[in-house]
């Protein structure tokens, strides 16, 4: 995944102590076509998709929490988790996460994607599946990004 530029998150921010690389290009999903037809992978049974909304400063955090509230109201069937105000796991900056809850909700991907495309504002958002292709593929070629693609910390993951 080419990275076209690098920005530095302010050291004054309590949200990050590292540089974060971002693509300046809007991401296009490879996991489903523009019409939301069947994905190019096989989903595992269970929760089919995760949504990660990233923020790097107080203004973005406020915007991310507003988006979270809108999503909670719009998608009451989704499960929402507590915000993580520090990098965690493969996520290079703070974020909050939601998931599709159950396998039965797998057909709602297009509905959620369209909402994210319209409502993300200045926030980077990752929607990734849980497929038989494995975690690395799910966070790279099977992933959908809105706005900027963050360089996830997945270098050691099995490809």
C-alpha contacts under 8 A as a table, 3 or more apart, distances in Angstrom:
res1	aa1	res2	aa2	distance
1	X	140	X	7.92
2	X	23	X	7.44
3	X	6	X	7.73
3	X	21	X	6.99
3	X	22	X	6.40
3	X	23	X	5.03
3	X	24	X	7.94
4	X	22	X	7.34
4	X	23	X	5.33
4	X	24	X	6.32
5	X	21	X	6.73
5	X	22	X	6.29
5	X	23	X	6.22
5	X	24	X	6.95
6	X	19	X	7.70
6	X	20	X	6.72
6	X	21	X	4.63
6	X	22	X	5.89
6	X	23	X	7.87
7	X	19	X	6.66
7	X	20	X	6.07
7	X	21	X	6.06
7	X	22	X	6.96
8	X	18	X	7.44
8	X	19	X	4.75
8	X	20	X	6.02
8	X	21	X	7.90
9	X	13	X	7.29
9	X	16	X	6.55
9	X	17	X	7.43
9	X	18	X	6.98
9	X	19	X	5.98
9	X	20	X	6.72
9	X	56	X	6.86
10	X	13	X	5.45
10	X	16	X	7.63
10	X	17	X	7.86
11	X	14	X	7.55
11	X	16	X	7.03
11	X	17	X	5.91
13	X	16	X	6.27
13	X	17	X	7.86
13	X	56	X	7.59
13	X	57	X	6.09
14	X	17	X	7.78
14	X	57	X	7.69
14	X	86	X	7.95
15	X	56	X	5.75
15	X	57	X	6.32
15	X	85	X	6.05
15	X	86	X	5.43
15	X	87	X	7.62
15	X	93	X	6.77
15	X	94	X	6.18
16	X	19	X	7.97
16	X	56	X	6.84
16	X	86	X	6.58
16	X	87	X	7.01
16	X	93	X	6.07
16	X	94	X	7.54
20	X	92	X	6.90
20	X	93	X	7.66
20	X	150	X	7.11
20	X	151	X	7.18
21	X	150	X	6.04
21	X	151	X	5.78
22	X	148	X	5.66
22	X	149	X	5.49
22	X	150	X	5.01
22	X	151	X	6.67
23	X	26	X	7.71
23	X	148	X	5.25
23	X	149	X	5.24
23	X	150	X	7.01
24	X	147	X	7.84
24	X	148	X	5.98
24	X	149	X	7.87
25	X	147	X	7.19
25	X	148	X	6.50
25	X	149	X	7.85
26	X	145	X	7.36
26	X	146	X	6.24
26	X	147	X	4.87
26	X	148	X	6.01
26	X	149	X	7.63
27	X	144	X	6.71
27	X	145	X	5.04
27	X	146	X	5.92
27	X	147	X	6.60
27	X	148	X	7.04
27	X	149	X	6.77
28	X	144	X	6.43
28	X	145	X	6.86
29	X	32	X	6.27
29	X	33	X	7.26
29	X	142	X	7.16
29	X	143	X	6.24
29	X	144	X	4.49
29	X	145	X	6.98
30	X	33	X	6.93
30	X	40	X	7.67
30	X	141	X	6.28
30	X	142	X	5.78
30	X	143	X	6.99
30	X	144	X	7.21
31	X	39	X	5.13
31	X	40	X	5.47
31	X	41	X	7.13
31	X	141	X	7.30
31	X	142	X	4.68
31	X	143	X	6.45
31	X	144	X	7.21
32	X	35	X	7.71
32	X	36	X	5.59
32	X	37	X	6.00
32	X	38	X	6.25
32	X	39	X	4.60
32	X	40	X	6.46
33	X	36	X	5.46
33	X	37	X	6.04
33	X	38	X	7.93
33	X	39	X	7.66
34	X	37	X	7.68
36	X	39	X	7.90
36	X	109	X	7.62
36	X	110	X	5.35
39	X	42	X	7.40
40	X	142	X	7.96
41	X	131	X	6.44
41	X	132	X	7.31
41	X	133	X	7.06
41	X	142	X	7.73
42	X	131	X	5.43
42	X	132	X	5.79
42	X	133	X	7.57
43	X	48	X	6.17
43	X	129	X	6.98
43	X	130	X	5.82
43	X	131	X	4.08
43	X	132	X	6.11
44	X	47	X	7.73
44	X	48	X	6.69
44	X	130	X	5.88
44	X	131	X	5.06
44	X	132	X	5.93
45	X	48	X	7.06
45	X	103	X	5.81
46	X	101	X	7.67
46	X	102	X	5.29
46	X	103	X	4.79
47	X	50	X	7.87
47	X	99	X	6.92
47	X	100	X	5.82
47	X	101	X	5.18
47	X	102	X	4.52
47	X	103	X	5.28
47	X	130	X	7.19
48	X	99	X	7.86
48	X	100	X	6.26
48	X	101	X	7.65
48	X	102	X	6.72
48	X	103	X	5.56
48	X	105	X	7.44
48	X	106	X	5.63
48	X	129	X	5.61
48	X	130	X	5.38
48	X	131	X	7.60
49	X	99	X	5.75
49	X	100	X	5.54
49	X	106	X	7.39
49	X	109	X	7.87
49	X	127	X	6.71
49	X	128	X	5.56
49	X	129	X	4.27
49	X	130	X	5.91
50	X	97	X	6.99
50	X	98	X	5.89
50	X	99	X	4.30
50	X	100	X	6.53
50	X	126	X	7.98
50	X	127	X	5.63
50	X	128	X	5.52
50	X	129	X	6.43
50	X	130	X	7.86
51	X	97	X	5.57
51	X	98	X	5.17
51	X	99	X	5.85
51	X	125	X	7.10
51	X	126	X	5.71
51	X	127	X	4.47
51	X	128	X	6.71
52	X	95	X	6.34
52	X	96	X	5.80
52	X	97	X	4.61
52	X	98	X	6.72
52	X	125	X	5.62
52	X	126	X	5.08
52	X	127	X	6.42
53	X	64	X	6.63
53	X	95	X	5.28
53	X	96	X	5.47
53	X	97	X	6.48
53	X	123	X	6.87
53	X	124	X	6.19
53	X	125	X	4.58
53	X	126	X	6.60
54	X	64	X	7.26
54	X	93	X	6.57
54	X	94	X	5.84
54	X	95	X	4.21
54	X	96	X	6.79
54	X	123	X	6.28
54	X	124	X	5.57
54	X	125	X	6.25
55	X	60	X	5.04
55	X	61	X	5.33
55	X	64	X	6.73
55	X	93	X	6.67
55	X	94	X	5.68
55	X	95	X	5.87
55	X	123	X	6.61
55	X	124	X	7.55
56	X	60	X	6.24
56	X	61	X	7.05
56	X	93	X	6.24
56	X	94	X	6.47
57	X	60	X	5.37
57	X	61	X	6.05
58	X	61	X	4.93
58	X	62	X	6.17
59	X	62	X	5.19
59	X	63	X	6.30
60	X	63	X	4.92
60	X	64	X	5.93
60	X	122	X	7.67
60	X	123	X	6.94
61	X	64	X	4.93
61	X	65	X	6.15
62	X	65	X	5.19
62	X	66	X	6.30
63	X	66	X	5.09
63	X	67	X	6.26
63	X	121	X	7.89
63	X	123	X	7.77
64	X	67	X	5.07
64	X	68	X	6.12
64	X	96	X	7.94
64	X	123	X	7.08
65	X	68	X	4.84
65	X	69	X	6.20
66	X	69	X	5.13
66	X	70	X	6.33
67	X	70	X	5.08
67	X	71	X	6.12
67	X	119	X	7.12
67	X	120	X	7.07
68	X	71	X	5.07
68	X	72	X	6.06
69	X	72	X	5.08
69	X	73	X	6.30
70	X	73	X	5.22
70	X	74	X	6.09
71	X	74	X	4.94
71	X	75	X	5.51
71	X	76	X	7.75
72	X	75	X	5.41
72	X	76	X	5.50
72	X	78	X	7.37
72	X	80	X	7.54
73	X	76	X	5.87
75	X	78	X	5.66
76	X	79	X	7.92
77	X	100	X	7.37
77	X	101	X	7.12
78	X	98	X	6.64
78	X	99	X	5.78
78	X	100	X	4.99
78	X	101	X	5.55
79	X	98	X	5.39
79	X	99	X	5.35
79	X	100	X	6.53
79	X	101	X	5.68
80	X	97	X	6.21
80	X	98	X	4.27
80	X	99	X	6.71
81	X	96	X	6.65
81	X	97	X	5.55
81	X	98	X	5.90
82	X	96	X	6.35
82	X	97	X	7.37
83	X	94	X	7.64
83	X	95	X	5.89
83	X	96	X	4.18
83	X	97	X	7.02
84	X	87	X	7.31
84	X	88	X	7.36
84	X	94	X	5.47
84	X	95	X	5.45
84	X	96	X	5.91
85	X	93	X	7.98
85	X	94	X	4.69
85	X	95	X	6.63
86	X	93	X	6.12
86	X	94	X	4.52
86	X	95	X	7.68
87	X	90	X	7.92
87	X	91	X	5.58
87	X	92	X	4.97
87	X	93	X	4.45
87	X	94	X	4.99
87	X	95	X	7.74
88	X	91	X	5.39
88	X	92	X	6.92
88	X	93	X	7.54
88	X	94	X	7.37
89	X	92	X	7.88
89	X	153	X	7.40
90	X	152	X	5.28
90	X	153	X	4.33
90	X	154	X	5.77
91	X	94	X	7.23
91	X	95	X	7.69
91	X	152	X	5.58
91	X	153	X	6.41
92	X	150	X	7.59
92	X	151	X	7.32
92	X	152	X	6.00
92	X	153	X	6.52
100	X	103	X	7.70
100	X	105	X	6.01
100	X	106	X	7.22
101	X	105	X	7.12
102	X	105	X	5.70
102	X	106	X	7.55
103	X	106	X	5.51
104	X	107	X	7.31
105	X	108	X	5.53
105	X	109	X	7.80
106	X	109	X	6.08
107	X	110	X	7.33
108	X	111	X	5.25
108	X	112	X	6.38
109	X	112	X	5.27
109	X	113	X	6.01
110	X	113	X	4.97
110	X	114	X	6.01
111	X	114	X	5.38
111	X	115	X	6.33
112	X	115	X	5.09
112	X	116	X	6.19
113	X	116	X	5.10
113	X	117	X	6.14
113	X	127	X	7.86
114	X	117	X	5.05
114	X	118	X	6.30
115	X	118	X	5.26
115	X	119	X	5.95
116	X	119	X	5.15
116	X	120	X	5.27
116	X	125	X	7.62
116	X	146	X	7.32
117	X	120	X	6.06
117	X	146	X	6.40
118	X	121	X	7.72
120	X	123	X	5.49
120	X	124	X	7.30
120	X	125	X	7.20
120	X	146	X	7.31
122	X	147	X	7.13
123	X	146	X	7.78
123	X	147	X	6.75
123	X	148	X	7.93
124	X	145	X	7.02
124	X	146	X	5.64
124	X	147	X	5.18
124	X	148	X	5.33
124	X	149	X	6.91
124	X	150	X	7.63
125	X	145	X	5.60
125	X	146	X	5.15
125	X	147	X	7.12
125	X	148	X	7.92
126	X	143	X	6.88
126	X	144	X	5.79
126	X	145	X	4.70
126	X	146	X	6.70
127	X	143	X	5.96
127	X	144	X	5.19
127	X	145	X	6.50
128	X	138	X	5.68
128	X	139	X	5.94
128	X	142	X	6.61
128	X	143	X	4.60
128	X	144	X	6.31
129	X	138	X	5.63
129	X	139	X	7.92
129	X	142	X	6.95
129	X	143	X	6.99
130	X	134	X	7.34
130	X	135	X	7.23
130	X	138	X	6.43
131	X	134	X	6.02
131	X	135	X	7.75
131	X	138	X	6.63
133	X	136	X	7.95
133	X	137	X	5.91
133	X	138	X	6.88
134	X	137	X	5.68
134	X	138	X	6.15
134	X	159	X	7.93
135	X	138	X	4.99
135	X	139	X	6.16
135	X	157	X	7.62
135	X	158	X	7.90
136	X	139	X	5.35
136	X	140	X	6.24
136	X	154	X	7.10
136	X	157	X	6.09
136	X	158	X	6.47
136	X	159	X	5.72
137	X	140	X	5.06
137	X	141	X	5.39
137	X	142	X	5.81
137	X	143	X	7.84
137	X	159	X	7.07
138	X	141	X	6.46
138	X	142	X	4.71
138	X	143	X	5.69
139	X	142	X	6.40
139	X	143	X	5.26
140	X	143	X	5.35
145	X	148	X	6.97
145	X	149	X	6.08
146	X	149	X	7.53
154	X	157	X	5.34
